[in-house]
Amino acid sequence: MIIHPSAKVDETAVLGPNVVIGADCVIGKGVRIYNSAIFSGTTVHGYSLIEGSIIGWKNTIGSWVRITGLTCTAEDVQIKDESFLDGVKILPHKPVVGVH
């Protein structure tokens, strides 16, 4: 597990195994991340799950989001609360709304 010193990780978050958290990331309360990379400037809000995925730069992941199956996001992607993404590839500067 590699966590950049500037990243802010809530004490209730569970990380690992095989996790990389980039510079200036914010990982919220109750988040679970494993087998994934989170690039710099990304915020993951409370109680989200990220498994086996690559989250790009400056993303915003809402609360209670589930991201699995080698989902990859580019730069500046906003994923709304309670979304579920499985094996999705998302281009830069896109909002993801209402994917359940």
DSSP file with accessible surface (Angstrom, degrees, kcal/mol):
  #  RESIDUE AA STRUCTURE BP1 BP2  ACC     N-H-->O    O-->H-N    N-H-->O    O-->H-N    TCO  KAPPA ALPHA  PHI   PSI    X-CA   Y-CA   Z-CA
    1    1 A M              0   0  133      0, 0.0     2,-0.4     0, 0.0    19,-0.2   0.000 360.0 360.0 360.0 134.8    0.0    0.0    0.0
    2    2 A I  E     +a   20   0A 112     17,-2.6    19,-2.8     2,-0.0     2,-0.5  -0.989 360.0 178.3-127.4 121.7    1.3    3.4   -1.0
    3    3 A I  E     -a   21   0A  70     -2,-0.4    19,-0.2    17,-0.2    20,-0.1  -0.988  29.6-125.3-124.8 121.3   -0.4    6.6    0.4
    4    4 A H    >   -     0   0   83     17,-2.4     3,-1.9    -2,-0.5    21,-0.1  -0.380  22.8-122.1 -62.2 141.2    1.0   10.0   -0.5
    5    5 A P  T 3  S+     0   0  123      0, 0.0    -1,-0.1     0, 0.0    17,-0.1   0.766 110.5  56.2 -58.9 -25.2    1.8   12.1    2.6
    6    6 A S  T 3  S+     0   0   37      2,-0.1     2,-0.1     0, 0.0    17,-0.1   0.582  84.8 105.7 -84.9  -7.7   -0.5   14.9    1.5
    7    7 A A    <   -     0   0   16     -3,-1.9     2,-0.6    14,-0.2    19,-0.2  -0.445  63.9-142.5 -72.2 144.8   -3.5   12.6    1.2
    8    8 A K  E     -f   26   0B 143     17,-3.0    19,-3.1    -2,-0.1     2,-0.5  -0.943  21.0-178.1-111.4 114.7   -6.2   12.8    3.9
    9    9 A V  E     -f   27   0B  52     -2,-0.6    19,-0.2    17,-0.2    20,-0.1  -0.954  26.7-124.3-117.3 122.4   -7.6    9.4    4.8
   10   10 A D    >   -     0   0   58     17,-2.5     3,-1.8    -2,-0.5    21,-0.0  -0.344  22.1-122.6 -61.7 143.8  -10.4    9.1    7.4
   11   11 A E  T 3  S+     0   0  186      1,-0.3    -1,-0.1     3,-0.0    17,-0.1   0.713 110.4  56.8 -65.1 -18.1   -9.5    6.8   10.3
   12   12 A T  T 3  S+     0   0   62      2,-0.1    -1,-0.3     0, 0.0     2,-0.1   0.532  83.4 106.1 -90.6  -6.0  -12.6    4.7    9.6
   13   13 A A    <   -     0   0   17     -3,-1.8     2,-0.5    14,-0.2    19,-0.2  -0.471  62.8-144.0 -71.0 146.7  -11.6    4.0    6.0
   14   14 A V  E     -k   32   0C  77     17,-3.0    19,-2.4    -2,-0.1     2,-0.4  -0.963  22.0-178.1-116.3 118.2  -10.3    0.5    5.2
   15   15 A L  E     +k   33   0C  29     -2,-0.5    19,-0.2    17,-0.2     3,-0.1  -0.917  17.1  41.1-119.2 142.9   -7.5    0.4    2.6
   16   16 A G        +     0   0   12     17,-2.1     2,-0.1    -2,-0.4    17,-0.1  -0.123  21.8 122.3 101.1 160.0   -5.7   -2.5    1.1
   17   17 A P  S    S+     0   0   80      0, 0.0    18,-3.0     0, 0.0    -1,-0.4   0.583 115.9   0.5 -81.4 170.0   -4.4   -4.8   -0.1
   18   18 A N  S    S+     0   0  114      1,-0.2    18,-0.9    16,-0.2     2,-0.4   0.932  89.5 151.1  58.1  59.4   -2.7   -3.4   -3.2
   19   19 A V  E     - b   0  36A   1     16,-0.2   -17,-2.6    15,-0.1     2,-0.4  -0.959  28.7-169.7-124.5 137.6   -3.8    0.3   -2.9
   20   20 A V  E     -ab   2  37A  66     16,-1.8    18,-3.0    -2,-0.4     2,-0.5  -0.997   4.9-170.2-123.7 126.3   -2.2    3.5   -4.2
   21   21 A I  E     -ab   3  38A   2    -19,-2.8   -17,-2.4    -2,-0.4    18,-0.2  -0.976  16.9-144.2-117.2 122.2   -3.5    6.8   -3.0
   22   22 A G    >   -     0   0   16     16,-2.6     3,-1.2    -2,-0.5    19,-0.1  -0.075  34.3 -59.9 -81.5-179.7   -2.1    9.9   -4.8
   23   23 A A  T 3  S+     0   0   23      1,-0.2    18,-2.5    17,-0.1    19,-0.3  -0.240 115.0   6.0 -61.4 141.8   -1.3   13.4   -3.7
   24   24 A D  T 3  S+     0   0  109     16,-0.2    -1,-0.2     1,-0.2     2,-0.2   0.672  88.3 150.2  60.4  21.8   -4.0   15.6   -2.2
   25   25 A C    <   -     0   0    0     -3,-1.2   -17,-3.0    16,-0.1     2,-0.5  -0.530  35.9-149.3 -78.8 153.1   -6.6   12.9   -2.2
   26   26 A V  E     -fg   8  43B  59     16,-2.2    18,-3.1   -19,-0.2     2,-0.6  -0.986   9.1-168.3-125.0 119.6   -9.4   12.9    0.4
   27   27 A I  E     -fg   9  44B   2    -19,-3.1   -17,-2.5    -2,-0.5   -14,-0.2  -0.944  19.4-144.1-111.6 118.8  -10.8    9.5    1.4
   28   28 A G    >   -     0   0   16     16,-2.8     3,-1.4    -2,-0.6    19,-0.1   0.010  30.9 -57.4 -82.2-177.3  -14.0    9.8    3.5
   29   29 A K  T 3  S+     0   0  114      1,-0.2    18,-2.4    17,-0.1    19,-0.2  -0.276 115.9   1.2 -62.2 131.4  -15.6    8.0    6.4
   30   30 A G  T 3  S+     0   0   26     16,-0.2    -1,-0.2     1,-0.2   -17,-0.1   0.577  87.0 154.7  70.7  10.2  -16.2    4.3    6.0
   31   31 A V    <   -     0   0    1     -3,-1.4   -17,-3.0    16,-0.1     2,-0.5  -0.430  29.2-155.9 -70.8 145.1  -14.7    4.0    2.5
   32   32 A R  E     +kl  14  49C  86     16,-2.5    18,-2.5   -19,-0.2     2,-0.4  -0.987  16.6 172.7-124.8 121.6  -13.3    0.6    1.4
   33   33 A I  E     +kl  15  50C   0    -19,-2.4   -17,-2.1    -2,-0.5     2,-0.3  -0.997   4.2 159.9-130.9 129.4  -10.7    0.5   -1.3
   34   34 A Y  E     + l   0  51C  65     16,-2.1    18,-1.9    -2,-0.4    19,-0.3  -0.994  62.3   7.0-148.5 151.6   -8.7   -2.5   -2.4
   35   35 A N  S    S+     0   0   67    -18,-3.0     2,-0.3    -2,-0.3   -16,-0.2   0.865 104.1 111.3  50.4  44.6   -6.7   -3.6   -5.5
   36   36 A S  E     -b   19   0A   8    -18,-0.9   -16,-1.8   -19,-0.2     2,-0.4  -0.957  61.0-137.3-145.2 159.8   -7.1    0.0   -6.9
   37   37 A A  E     -bc  20  54A  22     16,-1.9    18,-2.9    -2,-0.3     2,-0.5  -0.981  11.9-164.6-120.1 133.4   -5.2    3.2   -7.7
   38   38 A I  E     -bc  21  55A   1    -18,-3.0   -16,-2.6    -2,-0.4    18,-0.2  -0.972  19.2-142.3-117.3 114.1   -6.6    6.6   -6.9
   39   39 A F    >   -     0   0   68     16,-3.0     3,-1.0    -2,-0.5    20,-0.2  -0.264  36.9 -65.7 -79.1 166.9   -4.8    9.4   -8.7
   40   40 A S  T 3  S+     0   0   43      1,-0.2    18,-2.3    17,-0.1   -16,-0.2  -0.003 112.6  19.9 -57.9 146.7   -4.0   12.8   -7.3
   41   41 A G  T 3  S+     0   0   29    -18,-2.5     2,-0.3     1,-0.2    -1,-0.2   0.520  86.1 139.2  78.4   8.8   -6.7   15.3   -6.3
   42   42 A T    <   -     0   0    0     -3,-1.0   -16,-2.2   -19,-0.3     2,-0.5  -0.641  38.4-154.7 -90.1 142.3   -9.5   12.8   -6.1
   43   43 A T  E     -gh  26  60B  38     16,-2.4    18,-3.1    -2,-0.3     2,-0.5  -0.966   4.8-167.5-115.1 129.7  -12.2   12.9   -3.4
   44   44 A V  E     -gh  27  61B   0    -18,-3.1   -16,-2.8    -2,-0.5    18,-0.2  -0.968  17.7-145.7-116.0 114.0  -14.0    9.8   -2.3
   45   45 A H    >   -     0   0   82     16,-2.8     3,-0.9    -2,-0.5    20,-0.2  -0.262  40.0 -51.5 -78.5 171.0  -17.1   10.5   -0.2
   46   46 A G  T 3  S+     0   0   13      1,-0.2    18,-2.0    17,-0.2   -16,-0.2   0.084 111.0   1.5 -53.8 140.2  -18.3    8.4    2.7
   47   47 A Y  T 3  S+     0   0   90    -18,-2.4    -1,-0.2     1,-0.2     2,-0.2   0.638  85.6 144.2  65.3  23.2  -19.1    4.7    2.5
   48   48 A S    <   -     0   0    1     -3,-0.9   -16,-2.5   -19,-0.2     2,-0.4  -0.582  39.3-143.0 -87.8 156.9  -18.1    4.1   -1.1
   49   49 A L  E     -lm  32  66C  39     16,-2.9    18,-2.6    -2,-0.2     2,-0.5  -0.980  15.2-177.3-120.9 129.5  -16.4    0.9   -2.3
   50   50 A I  E     +lm  33  67C   0    -18,-2.5   -16,-2.1    -2,-0.4     2,-0.4  -0.987  11.1 173.6-126.7 120.4  -13.7    0.9   -5.0
   51   51 A E  E     -l   34   0C  54     16,-2.9    19,-0.5    -2,-0.5    20,-0.3  -0.991  62.2 -14.5-133.4 124.9  -12.4   -2.6   -6.0
   52   52 A G  S    S+     0   0   17    -18,-1.9    18,-1.1    -2,-0.4     2,-0.3   0.845 102.6 118.7  59.6  41.7  -10.0   -3.5   -8.8
   53   53 A S        -     0   0    2    -19,-0.3   -16,-1.9    17,-0.2     2,-0.5  -0.852  60.8-129.9-137.3 168.2  -10.2   -0.1  -10.5
   54   54 A I  E     -cd  37  72A  67     17,-2.4    19,-2.0    -2,-0.3     2,-0.5  -0.982  20.3-163.9-123.5 117.4   -8.2    2.9  -11.6
   55   55 A I  E     -c   38   0A   0    -18,-2.9   -16,-3.0    -2,-0.5    19,-0.1  -0.910  18.0-137.4-107.5 122.8   -9.7    6.3  -10.6
   56   56 A G    >   -     0   0    1     -2,-0.5     3,-0.8    18,-0.3   -17,-0.2   0.164  34.5 -58.1 -72.9-172.6   -8.2    9.3  -12.5
   57   57 A W  T 3  S+     0   0  118      1,-0.2    19,-2.7    16,-0.1    20,-0.3  -0.377 111.4   1.5 -71.4 141.0   -7.0   12.8  -11.5
   58   58 A K  T 3  S+     0   0  123    -18,-2.3    -1,-0.2    17,-0.2   -16,-0.2   0.813  87.1 156.8  55.6  37.5   -9.3   15.3   -9.8
   59   59 A N    <   -     0   0    0     -3,-0.8   -16,-2.4   -20,-0.2     2,-0.5  -0.561  34.7-146.1 -86.1 157.8  -12.4   12.9   -9.7
   60   60 A T  E     -hi  43  78B  57     17,-2.4    19,-3.1   -18,-0.2     2,-0.5  -0.981  11.8-167.4-124.7 117.2  -15.2   13.3   -7.2
   61   61 A I  E     -hi  44  79B   0    -18,-3.1   -16,-2.8    -2,-0.5    19,-0.2  -0.920  17.3-138.3-106.2 122.3  -16.8   10.0   -6.1
   62   62 A G    >   -     0   0    3     17,-2.2     3,-0.7    -2,-0.5   -17,-0.2   0.058  33.0 -72.0 -69.6-176.2  -20.1   10.5   -4.3
   63   63 A S  T 3  S+     0   0   35      1,-0.2    19,-2.7   -19,-0.1    20,-0.2  -0.493 111.6  12.2 -79.4 147.7  -21.4    8.7   -1.1
   64   64 A W  T 3  S+     0   0  133    -18,-2.0     2,-0.3     1,-0.2    -1,-0.2   0.786  87.5 154.0  58.1  32.6  -22.4    5.0   -1.2
   65   65 A V    <   -     0   0    0     -3,-0.7   -16,-2.9   -20,-0.2     2,-0.5  -0.684  33.1-151.9 -89.4 144.7  -20.9    4.5   -4.7
   66   66 A R  E     +mn  49  84C  81     17,-2.5    19,-3.0    -2,-0.3     2,-0.5  -0.982  14.9 178.7-119.2 120.4  -19.8    1.0   -5.8
   67   67 A I  E     +mn  50  85C   0    -18,-2.6   -16,-2.9    -2,-0.5     2,-0.2  -0.983  20.2 141.7-124.9 117.6  -17.0    0.9   -8.4
   68   68 A T  E     + n   0  86C  21     17,-2.8    19,-2.3    -2,-0.5    20,-0.4  -0.817  32.9  56.8-141.2 177.6  -15.8   -2.6   -9.5
   69   69 A G  S    S-     0   0   35     17,-0.3   -17,-0.1    -2,-0.2    -1,-0.1   0.858 119.7 -54.7  66.2  43.2  -14.6   -4.7  -12.4
   70   70 A L  S    S+     0   0   99    -18,-1.1     2,-0.3   -19,-0.5   -17,-0.2   0.908  77.7 179.4  56.4  44.3  -11.6   -2.7  -13.6
   71   71 A T        -     0   0    0    -20,-0.3   -17,-2.4    14,-0.2     2,-0.4  -0.604   8.4-162.4 -69.5 137.1  -13.6    0.5  -14.1
   72   72 A C  E     -de  54  89A  35     16,-2.5    18,-2.5    -2,-0.3     2,-0.4  -0.993   7.1-169.9-127.4 130.5  -11.2    3.3  -15.3
   73   73 A T  E     - e   0  90A  11    -19,-2.0   -17,-0.2    -2,-0.4    18,-0.2  -0.906  10.4-145.2-117.1 149.8  -12.0    7.0  -15.1
   74   74 A A        -     0   0   25     16,-1.4     3,-0.4    -2,-0.4   -18,-0.3  -0.001  49.8 -44.6 -90.5-156.5  -10.1    9.8  -16.8
   75   75 A E  S    S+     0   0   73      1,-0.2    18,-2.6   -19,-0.1    19,-0.3  -0.438 116.0   7.5 -78.5 144.3   -9.5   13.3  -15.4
   76   76 A D  S    S+     0   0   58    -19,-2.7     2,-0.4    16,-0.2    18,-0.2   0.909  79.0 159.8  56.7  54.6  -12.2   15.4  -13.7
   77   77 A V        -     0   0    0     -3,-0.4   -17,-2.4   -20,-0.3     2,-0.5  -0.898  26.3-155.2-106.0 135.2  -15.0   12.8  -13.6
   78   78 A Q  E     -ij  60  95B  48     16,-2.0    18,-3.5    -2,-0.4     2,-0.6  -0.959   6.0-167.9-113.8 119.9  -17.9   13.3  -11.2
   79   79 A I  E     -ij  61  96B   4    -19,-3.1   -17,-2.2    -2,-0.5    18,-0.1  -0.927  20.5-133.2-109.8 120.0  -19.8   10.2  -10.0
   80   80 A K    >   -     0   0   98     16,-2.3     3,-1.1    -2,-0.6   -18,-0.1  -0.214  35.6 -73.2 -72.4 161.3  -23.0   11.0   -8.2
   81   81 A D  T 3  S+     0   0   94      1,-0.2    17,-0.2   -20,-0.1   -17,-0.2  -0.096 112.3  12.7 -51.9 144.6  -24.2    9.4   -4.9
   82   82 A E  T 3  S+     0   0  120    -19,-2.7    -1,-0.2     1,-0.2     2,-0.2   0.686  88.1 147.4  62.1  24.6  -25.4    5.8   -4.9
   83   83 A S    <   -     0   0    2     -3,-1.1   -17,-2.5   -20,-0.2     2,-0.4  -0.565  36.4-149.8 -85.6 155.5  -24.1    5.0   -8.4
   84   84 A F  E     -n   66   0C  93     15,-1.9     2,-0.4   -19,-0.2   -17,-0.2  -0.990  14.8-179.1-127.4 122.0  -22.9    1.5   -9.4
   85   85 A L  E     +n   67   0C   4    -19,-3.0   -17,-2.8    -2,-0.4     2,-0.4  -0.986   2.8 178.2-123.6 128.5  -20.1    1.1  -12.1
   86   86 A D  E    S-n   68   0C  95     -2,-0.4   -17,-0.3   -19,-0.2   -16,-0.1  -0.940  73.1 -18.8-134.0 109.6  -18.8   -2.3  -13.2
   87   87 A G  S    S+     0   0   38    -19,-2.3     2,-0.3    -2,-0.4   -18,-0.1   0.817  92.6 152.3  69.3  32.7  -16.2   -2.5  -15.9
   88   88 A V        -     0   0   52    -20,-0.4   -16,-2.5     2,-0.0     2,-0.5  -0.717  36.8-153.3 -99.6 144.5  -16.9    1.0  -17.2
   89   89 A K  E     -e   72   0A 131     -2,-0.3     2,-0.5   -18,-0.2   -16,-0.2  -0.980  16.4-165.5-114.2 124.0  -14.4    3.3  -19.0
   90   90 A I  E     -e   73   0A  21    -18,-2.5   -16,-1.4    -2,-0.5     3,-0.1  -0.944  12.0-135.3-119.0 128.9  -15.2    7.0  -18.6
   91   91 A L        -     0   0  124     -2,-0.5     3,-0.5   -18,-0.2   -17,-0.2  -0.223  41.9 -74.7 -72.3 166.3  -13.7    9.9  -20.7
   92   92 A P  S    S+     0   0   55      0, 0.0   -16,-0.2     0, 0.0    -1,-0.2  -0.190 107.9  16.8 -64.0 154.2  -12.4   13.1  -19.1
   93   93 A H  S    S+     0   0  111    -18,-2.6   -16,-0.2     1,-0.2   -17,-0.1   0.837  89.4 138.2  59.5  41.6  -14.7   15.9  -17.8
   94   94 A K        -     0   0  104     -3,-0.5   -16,-2.0   -19,-0.3     2,-0.4  -0.951  46.2-143.1-120.0 136.1  -17.9   13.8  -17.6
   95   95 A P  E     -j   78   0B  76      0, 0.0     2,-0.6     0, 0.0   -16,-0.2  -0.751  12.5-149.4 -88.7 141.4  -20.6   13.7  -14.9
   96   96 A V  E     -j   79   0B  17    -18,-3.5   -16,-2.3    -2,-0.4     2,-0.4  -0.957  23.1-178.8-112.0 114.9  -22.0   10.3  -14.2
   97   97 A V        -     0   0  103     -2,-0.6   -18,-0.0     1,-0.2   -16,-0.0  -0.943  53.3  -7.2-121.4 133.3  -25.7   10.6  -13.1
   98   98 A G        +     0   0   50     -2,-0.4     2,-0.9   -17,-0.2    -1,-0.2   0.786  69.8 155.4  64.1  33.8  -28.2    8.0  -12.1
   99   99 A V              0   0   57     -3,-0.1   -15,-1.9   -19,-0.1    -1,-0.2  -0.826 360.0 360.0 -94.0 107.1  -26.3    4.8  -12.9
  100  100 A H              0   0  156     -2,-0.9   -17,-0.1   -17,-0.2   -18,-0.0  -0.939 360.0 360.0-123.1 360.0  -27.9    2.2  -10.6
